[in-house]
Structure formats: structure tokens, C-alpha cells
Amino acid sequence: MRSRFPFFALMAGALLMTGALALAHHGTFVSYDSDHPVTMKATVTEYRFTNPHMQLYFDVTDEKGNVTHWSAEGPDPAVWVQAGWGRKRTQAALAPGTEITITVAPARNGKPVGTISRILLASGDQVGPAGGRGGSGAPGPQ
């Protein structure tokens, strides 16, 4: 009679590996420091309305004129659409060259990446659902 142990051991190993892969994507709270948000004035260089998270690329210039290229991720597009910020409206608001004030939870490793908490235009209006406080996050034409 053949032992079924190798079969069950193989199945258990496959389940463990699959579970680990499923959880690997959402390491946000491990990777980013939400207890120490950073707010900075920036210039948008690129915006991507993509799944699973929108991506914003921007430049920050320090007092000496040195430019740091940042990238940050926000919620998935469905969250933006639900808040009234569809693709067209968001791309228009975050066109390259747009001056913004952005608050991010920065990467714990010191790299210029983060997760978006809030985006404000020069007018003071809030863009998108990120942060959910202040500004004009009201729905409008998409």
C-alpha cells in the first residue's frame, strides 16, 4: 500500500505558497511610515490612472535648487470614480506641470516614494478622494 503522505505534503506546501503570494502585495503599512507624513510642494511630471493603484510622479525642489523625483501610489481607480474623480477629470487636474502640495506617508527605507494622503492644487482645492479632508472633493464632470 502506497503512502499518501507525499501527496498531502505537496498539497500543503502549495497552499502555503499560494497564501503567501496572495498576501505579498499589500505590505503598505510595513513599507510606508504613516505615523510621520511628509507634506511638500511639487510639480506633477506624470499621472497614471491604473489598477491596482493610481500612480503619481512629481518633482520636489529643495531650497538649494536640487530636484528629487518622487513617485507615490493612491487608492485604486474605483475609489476615485466613486468620489467623482474619473479618469478625464483627474488627468486634467494632475496634468504634467501642475503645481501641487502633496502629503505622503514616506517609504521607511528613505527612498523618494510613498502613499498619498492628500493632494492640493495651488488654489487650495483637493484633488481626488485621498485624505478625505477639506478642499473641493465634490463630484464633478468626469
N, C-alpha and C positions, 0 to 999 in steps of 0.2 A: 504494500500500500504506500502510495507516494504521499509525502508530507505537503500540506497546504501552506506551511509557514512561509516559504519563499514568495508565494503569490500574495499573501496578506502583507508581508513586509514591504514588497514592492508597491502595493496599493497605498499603504500608509505613508510611505515616503513620497509618492506622487501627490497625495493630498496635502501633505505638509508643505511641499514646494509650491504648489498652486496657491495655497493660502498665503504664503509669504509674498509671492508675486502680487497678489491682489492688494495687499496692504502697503506695498513698497511705494506706490505713487504718492500717497498722502502723508508725507513727512513734514508738512508745513510748520507745525509747532516745534519740531526738532531743528529744522533748518533756519528758521527766522525768529528774531527776538522781538516778539510783540509787546514785551514789557518796556522796551526802550525805543519807541518810534522816532523816526527822523523826519523833519519837515525841511524841504529845500525848494528854492526857486530853480526852475529848469526850463529847457526848451525841448519840445517834442521833436524827435527825429523820425519815429515810425510808430504806428499803431496797428495791431493785428487783432481782429475780431474773430478769434479762433477757439475751437474746442481743444482741450477741456477747460482752458483758462485763457482769457484775453491777455495779450502781451503789450506792454508799453515800453518803448525805448526812448530815452531822453538824455540830454547833456546837462551837466551841472558845472558851472564855472565858479571857482573859488575866488577869494579876494586878490590873489596874485595873478589871476587870469588862466590858471590851469584848468583844463576841461577834463571831467571824468564822465565816461559813457556808462550810463546805468540802464538796467532793464528791471522791470517789475511785472508781476502777474496779478491779475484781478480775478473776480469771480467768472464763472462760465457765462457765455453769451445769453443763455436763457434767463439768468438773473438780471442782466442789463435790459433785455427786451421787456421783462415783466415790470421793470421800473420805468419803462417808457423810453429807453435808450437803445433803439435799434441800430443796426449797422450803419445806415446812412447818417443818422443824427450824430452818432458817436464819432464816426470818421471825420465828419465836418468839424466837430468841436475839438478833436485832437489831431488836426492836420499838422504835418511837419512844419516847424517854425513857430507853432503856438507856444506862447509863454504861459507856464502853469506854476502853481505852488502845489507840491505833492508831498503827502505824508506816507511813509512806508515803514513796515516792520523790516529792518535790515537783516541781511544774512549774518548768522553768528560767526562765520569764518572770515568776515571783514571784506568780502568781495562786494562790488557795487551792484547788488541785486537785492530784491525784496518783494514783499507782497504789499499791494496797495491798500491803504486805509482810507485815503481821501485825495481827490483831485479838485483843485480850484483854478478857474480861469483868472486872468488879470482883473476881470470885472468883479470877481468875488463869487461868481456863480459856480455851484458844484456840478461836476460832470459825473454822470453815472451813479449807480447805487452804492458805490464803495464808501464805507464810513457811515452813511445814513444820517449825517447831521448837517444842518444848515444848507445854505446855497439854494439854487433852484433845481432840485432833483425832480421837479414835476414833469410828468409825461408831456411830450410834445410830438410834433410830426416826426415820423420815422422815415 
